[in-house]
Amino acid sequence: MKKLEGIFGLKIDEYFDENKFSIISKEIYHEDYHITIDMPPKPNVLFKDYSIRCSKDMIIKDISAKTLSPIPFEKAKA
C-alpha cells in the first residue's frame, strides 16, 4: 500500500477540503460521503472519473478512478 501513498495528490486518512475541488456529485451511503471530483491535485492521463470516499468528518477513506484503455473496446472485449 505504501506505493499508493499520495496517489493523485490525495492521501488516505487526511482531511478532504471540498472547497479546493470542483465537486461533480456528493452523496451519503452507509454513513460515508461518496464524492466525485472533476480533477485531483495530480491528475493522470490514464485515469478519469475520480472519486473519494470520506467519513462524516471528511477524512479520506478511499480514493478511486476509472482507467482509460489504450485498446479499442471491441479488441478488449474479444
C-alpha positions in Angstrom: 0.0 0.0 0.0 2.9 2.4 0.5 3.3 2.7 -3.3 -0.1 4.2 -3.5 0.6 6.8 -0.8 -0.4 10.2 -2.2 -2.0 8.8 -5.4 -3.4 11.6 -7.5 -2.1 14.1 -4.8 -4.6 12.8 -2.2 -3.8 10.8 0.9 -5.9 8.3 2.9 -6.6 9.4 6.5 -6.1 13.1 5.6 -8.8 15.8 5.7 -10.6 16.4 2.3 -11.2 20.1 1.9 -14.1 20.1 -0.7 -13.7 23.9 -1.1 -10.5 23.2 -3.1 -12.1 20.9 -5.7 -14.8 21.1 -8.3 -17.4 18.6 -7.0 -19.5 16.8 -9.6 -21.6 14.8 -7.1 -21.8 14.2 -3.3 -24.0 11.5 -1.8 -24.1 9.8 1.5 -24.3 5.9 1.8 -23.8 3.9 4.9 -22.6 6.9 6.9 -19.8 7.8 4.3 -19.7 10.5 1.7 -19.2 9.4 -1.8 -17.8 12.3 -3.8 -17.0 12.5 -7.4 -14.5 15.3 -8.3 -13.6 16.8 -11.6 -9.8 16.7 -11.2 -7.5 15.7 -8.3 -4.3 17.7 -7.5 -2.2 15.4 -9.6 -4.3 14.0 -12.5 -3.0 11.2 -14.6 -3.9 10.9 -18.3 -4.6 7.2 -17.9 -7.5 7.8 -15.5 -10.9 9.5 -15.4 -13.9 9.8 -13.1 -12.1 10.4 -9.9 -13.9 9.5 -6.7 -13.3 10.0 -3.0 -15.0 8.2 -0.1 -14.9 10.2 3.2 -16.2 9.7 6.7 -18.7 12.2 8.1 -15.8 14.3 9.4 -14.4 14.5 5.8 -11.4 12.2 6.4 -10.4 10.3 3.2 -11.1 6.6 3.5 -10.8 5.6 -0.2 -9.6 7.0 -3.5 -10.6 5.6 -6.9 -10.7 6.4 -10.6 -11.6 4.6 -13.8 -8.9 3.7 -16.2 -8.7 4.7 -19.8 -7.8 1.8 -22.0 -5.5 2.4 -25.0 -7.1 -0.7 -26.7 -10.3 -0.1 -28.7 -13.3 -1.6 -26.9 -14.0 -4.2 -29.5 -10.5 -5.6 -29.3 -10.5 -5.5 -25.5 -13.9 -7.3 -25.4 -12.5 -10.1 -27.6 
